[in-house]
């Protein structure tokens, strides 16, 4: 079973957006 790299990329971007949102 291959790793869902696309889903991982979207998830990482989503988490990064959450962590940077309060700073803006």
Protein Blocks (a to p, Z undefined) as FASTA:
>chain_A
ZZdfklmmmmmmmmmmmmmmmmZZ
